Every structure is written in structure tokens, then in C-alpha cells.
Amino acid sequence: MTSFDPARYLPDDLLARIRERAAVHDRENTFPHDDLDELRAAGYLGILVPQAAGGAGVSLAEASLLQQRLAGAAPATALAVNMHLVWTGVAKVLRDRGIDDLAFVDEGAGVGEVFAFGISEAGNDLVLFGSDTVAEPDGRGGYSFTGTKIFTSLSPVWHHLGVHGLDSTSPDGPKMVFAFVDRSDAVVTRDDWDTLGMRGTQSRTTELRGAHAAADRVIRRIDPGPQPDPLVFGIFAVFEILLASVYTGIARRALDLAVDAATSRRSKKTGTTYANDPDIRWRVADMALAYEALPPQLAALARDVDDLVDHGGRWFSLLSGVKYRAVAMAKEVVDDAILVGGGAAYFTQNELSRLYRDVLAGMFHPSDAESAHSTAAAAWLGPVTG
């Protein structure tokens, strides 16, 4: 068996151009159109799409490695593309289990169309299991959606937006409805993305004003609340693994920059580089020990999804746990890298300064710390009683 070569899909020269542009998009608060154009031309939007549909047919475990590599060059670009890859990854999870409901996602991504993720809503901590968006049946199997979605990455460029809403009017309701809408006058994107970090994602607020999904774009009508539907599992699994991959990639880049700083900065006191300073050596070693735990965890968990391993009720704890650990680890590693980098890292033109801001976004993605701990407690202790 030949080993997987990430450079085949993300060559060094492409990453170098993406890294060079990252600071510009962060400074100017702009979407990385050039990055997307080059990634599309390289076939990156279709890495999880089967070869028969024009894609590369890589596994989720291999996509995780690629996203770690891309995040090391430009975290915001990687996070934005992540939301497209979530849907192609869900299509793969379903296809691997004999379900072809998202074949149109494979077909679209295979020719370079962009799919975005319109699930998050302000104050909705139910996330996949509930929605404040109204899903109104059209009487022909389709739905119109009215509500507001936040953190809609890829806002300037998406072709199709995956959304969910609550149908409370049908006789068998309430039902959670998952569907895809296209751009129209009924979809309004606010120009409100002015954030501390991850500025290039342009994850703007999206208003759905009766946005219509035809019957063939309605992919699920399911009961609200936690349940074992393959679509819900697929979204949760791919979302958590690829998010964890992005933040693990940020940590690796911060570690590399810290090593560069330690080996190039010289101490006036000792006349040698800081790589010989015992405190710096301890700090870099601590960063490495924290970082090196995550790639094997991601690889193992992604392979389990690829191989249809049945973890039963433990799946949600395992998936939320790896995302939580990746973000917590990445934040600690970037914090330490800033200290190793010294005063120069405090200036905004320093890459570590940008990573310091970008990594903070991880705290706002599901599953957050509270949700991850609640899920782990339920897995090990059972539900709260009494």
C-alpha cells in the first residue's frame, strides 16, 4: 500500500502563495478569493468526492491531514473551506453506508461548486437538535425557510447553503427539516464580519426570508432532539473531526515558528541561541508533547468513521472530545509560542500575532467546553437523576 502524500493535493508552492496572502486578508478583512480559485483549480473542493464524480476520493482521515496542512498556511482559508468539506464529507459518510441522499453534493463539488453550512443560530445551544428557523411546507415536498443563521462561512462565494429549520405545522410535526437553498432575493447576507480573528472566512450573518428548497433538495425530516439518524451522525462526525484538524494545524505552525525563533534569537547574556536556554527548551518540549498527542487521535477517529466502526452511544463523546482537546491544546501551544517568540511576536505583522487571534475562534464552534464535558459526563456517568 502506497503512503498518502498530502503534497500531491497541496503542493508547497501553492501553500506558500496562500500563506503570503493570509496576512493581507486578515489586515484588510477580505475573503481569500485567490486562495479559493487556486484550490478549486487544484481539485481541492472535491477531495472527498468519489473519482467517478470528478473528485479525488480521499478518505476522511486523509482529508484531516490535508486540512491540518492548509491551516498551517492560512487558518481562515482552511476554516472557510472546512464548511464546504463538511457537506462533501457527510455525503461520503452516507454513501459509505449505502445512502445516496447527497449525490447532488458530490456532483456539484466535483465541478467546483461551493456548498456552505448554514446551521448556527444565535442562542440556539441545541444546534443540530433544534432550530429557531421556521420551515414551511410548500405542499409539493419542498420547504421555505425563514430565520437568521450566524457564522455562515464562505458567505461571498457559496452556491448552495445547507440549512435546517423546524416544521411545526404539518400533521406529523414538529419535524426538523434539513435542506439546501440556492442564492436568491430571499437570502440576504449582511456585511457584518468584523472580528478579532479568522477574518478571511467572512462568516457573515445570513437572513432567510422565505428561502425555498425544492423537494429534491430536502434531505431529511426527523424528530427534534438527539437521535441516531445517519445524517445527524455524519454532520457531527465530519464537522468535529475537520474542525479539530484545522486547530491542530494551527498548533503545528505555532510550534514550527517557536522552533524557528528559539534557534535564531541570540541571548546577549550567554552569546548563544535561545535553543540552549533550559527554560525555552522546556517550553518548546511542553508544546511538542501537547501537540503530538492530537494527530494520532484524529487519524484513529477519522479511520473509525471511514471504516464504519460502531462506537454506539460513545460516538458523540469521542467526537466532541477530540474537538475540545484540539482547540484547548492549540490555544496553549500558541500562547507558549508567543512567549518563545519574544517581543517581536506582539507586533501585528508577526504571524504568531495572527495565530494568537485566529485560535480563539475555536472556543465558539460546537462542541464548546460545556457541551463536551456534559457529553463526556453522560457517557461515563449516565444521565443526571433525582
KALINWO-V432935 format. One line per field, one symbol per residue. burial: I if it has 24 or more other ideal C-beta (glycine too) atoms within 12 Angstrom, else O. A space follows every 10 residues. Layout:
burial=???
//
This chain:
burial=OOOIOIOOII OOOIIOOIIO IIIIIIOOII IIOOIIOIII OIIIIIIIII OOIOIIIIII IIIIIIIIII IIIIIIIIII IIIIIIIIII IIIIIIIOOO IIOIIIOIII OIIIIIIIII IOOIOOIIII IIIIIIIOOO OIIIIIIIII IIIIIIIIII IIIIIIIOOO OOOOIIIIII IIIOOOIIIO OOIOIOIIII IIIIIIIIOI IIIOOOIIII IIOIOIOOII IIIIIIIIII IIIIIIIIII IIIIIIIIII IIOOIOOOOO OOOIIOIOOI OOIIOIIIOI IOIIIOIIIO IIOIIIOOOO OOOOIIIIII IIIIIIIIII IIIIIIIIII IIOOIOOOOI IIIIIIIIII IIIIIIIIOO IIOOIIOOOO OOOOOO
//
